[in-house]
Structures are given as structure tokens and as C-alpha cells.
Amino acid sequence: MANNGHPRNEVFELVVPAVATGSTTIVPFCVVPFAGTVTKVTYTPAFPITGAATNNRIERLVNAGQDGMGSAIIATKTYAAGVNATVLDEDNIPLSGTVANRDVAANDVLYWNPATNGTGLADPGGLVHVEITPSQAGHSAAGMVRGFPAL
């Protein structure tokens, strides 16, 4: 533990595959081993993303719950006109304004869900980084980096 008895953020990372223009996919991200709150989500694309007005790309992290049926959006960003991402530069994915959407329970399944508006943009793939603050003060695995194996 650090920060005067407050638990440290756990880091989960996964290299996600590229997704073709007009395509949407679901990439299993991790099974959260403890209850907590997602405090940060970033995406580092393997190639640049140049936003577009109508046909664009959405990057989002979703909580499917323990049964895989949930759809709470934890964080999302639309690469619309003027919203771009630089190659190999960590890009913040804004957290949901709904606090309950950022909360996770032990054994919740999180997934990365690149999607499109209109005919969309290609998704170059890259690194997704998620930080979760455990709700238990005695959580002992702080500082570990986890995720499903890269595809």
C-alpha cells in the first residue's frame, strides 16, 4: 500500500488488433480480480488516426459484468473532425460521466469495443492502458500489470 493507506492503482494493458474501415469488433480485455473504480483509460495507436465529421471511429471500454451480458460504457472517445491521435502517443479516452459506469466488481469482464459511425475509419490497433483503484484498502497485488495475451 502507498499514499497513507490508500490502495494503489492496478494497471491492465493489452495490445489490440487493427480493425478495418466500417468494421466493429469486441476484444476481451481482462477479468477484474477485485472490486474497484476505473480511474484512467488511454489508447496508444500503432498508426495515426485522423478524425472525420460523419464517418469516424469510436474507441471505448465496456463492462460486460460477470455474466458477459452487461453494456456499461466505462470510457469512450469519438475521432470526429478535429479529434486526432498521433502515432505511438498515449491518447486519453475520457471516462464516463456516470460514476456507476466506472465501478467494477470482482470477476467483471471488460472488453475493448472499437466501432464506427457511418462507414467509419480504420482502427490501426495499438495499446490499451487501464488503471483501476481497488476498493479494498488491504488489496495486496498493487502495481501489477495484467491483461489477456495479445492476439
URZI-V552879 format. One line per field, one symbol per residue. phi: phi as a letter, one per 40 degrees, with the letter a starting at -180 (. if undefined). psi: psi as a letter, one per 40 degrees, with the letter a starting at -180 (. if undefined). burial: # if it has 16 or more other C-alpha atoms within 10 Angstrom, else .. A space follows every 50 residues. Layout:
phi->???
psi->???
burial->???
This chain:
phi->.affgcccccbbbacbccbcdgbbabbdbabccacibcbabbbbccacbb cbcbcbbbbabbccgccgbcacccaaabccdgbbbcdfbdbcbdcdccdc cccbbdgccbbcbcbbbgcgbcbcgibbbbbbccccccdbcdgcbbiccc c
psi->iaffehiiiihhihhiiihiheiiihhhdihheiiahhehhihhidiihh iiddgaihhihiheadeeeifhhdiihhgahehihihfhhhhhhiiehdd dehiiheihiihghiihbeaiiheiahhhhhhhiehdehefieihiiiii .
burial->......#############.####..######.################# ##..############.....#########....#....#######.... #####..##########..################...#..#...##... .
